[in-house]
Amino acid sequence: MSKLDQARSILDAGRLVADIHFTDTIDDAQKAAIRDHLLDQAERMKSGLDDIKDDDDAGYFLAVKYVECKAGWIQMNLQLNYQTVLRGEKDEFLFNKAAAVAGFLGRIEPVVCEDDLDTINTMLLRKMRG
């Protein structure tokens, strides 16, 4: 099975949300909102992969979508870190969402080109100055 076929399989909605674990600090509506967020991310990835027939372009598309999700995860973690340090507590919804996105990224990483992952992580994990 090609990496792109593996990605399509990973992005299957039923399997994607089945393994999400939440803390008991958020309610069912918040859990549903997090599931919906991940399902939207997965559907947009899968839709793009289904539309793009060239394997190189599909791999590039997957890498770009990975960047989008990873950047969002980094933003959530930075915010959570400051909440914890400055207030001594964190937004539980954001904490659960960040954890769910981290799990999603972990499932996608094996099907993103390793060279692309190295480039993406080098860029995103380096503090940038505006």
Order of alpha helices (4+ residues) and beta strands (2+ residues): alpha-alpha-alpha-alpha-alpha-alpha
